[in-house]
Amino acid sequence: MRCRYLLLLLCACTPLRPATRAELASRDLTVRGDNAAAVAGALRDQGFHVVDHAPYRGELELTVEGLHATLRSDSFWCADADGSDAAAIARSLAASPNVASFIRNGSLPQQVNFTGN
């Protein structure tokens, strides 16, 4: 019985691996804000599927302000990224455990019971 609890504890403490390129490409991502074209290109290089339309429900939206970017879905916070340039911001988001969790779970926990129009 102790072995089961130890195994459960080890699994709970294991860090989440980053999303794969295929996982990153599975969600549409809209980029807005400062230097959006450069950041969008860097995100494509990391494997994100960047689109040029307003985000639909459940899709991702990245707002870039200077060297800081905030990733949201349906106005709910998903992840933040800081970097010295567009490529650094893209690498930070691609490696984010929050992004991996969002993609693998299909949404954020806050979105599960959200019924707003």
KAZIUR-V138422 format. One record per residue. SS is DSSP state (helix for helix, strand for strand, loop for the rest). Layout:
{{SS} {SS}}
This chain:
{{loop} {helix} {helix} {helix} {helix} {helix} {helix} {helix} {helix} {helix} {helix} {helix} {helix} {loop} {loop} {loop} {loop} {loop} {loop} {loop} {helix} {helix} {helix} {helix} {helix} {loop} {loop} {strand} {strand} {strand} {strand} {strand} {strand} {loop} {loop} {helix} {helix} {helix} {helix} {helix} {helix} {helix} {helix} {helix} {helix} {helix} {loop} {loop} {strand} {strand} {strand} {loop} {loop} {loop} {loop} {loop} {loop} {loop} {loop} {strand} {strand} {strand} {strand} {strand} {strand} {loop} {loop} {strand} {strand} {strand} {strand} {strand} {strand} {loop} {loop} {strand} {strand} {strand} {strand} {strand} {strand} {strand} {loop} {loop} {loop} {helix} {helix} {helix} {helix} {helix} {helix} {helix} {helix} {helix} {loop} {loop} {helix} {helix} {helix} {helix} {helix} {helix} {helix} {helix} {helix} {loop} {loop} {loop} {helix} {helix} {helix} {loop} {loop} {loop} {loop} {loop} {loop}}
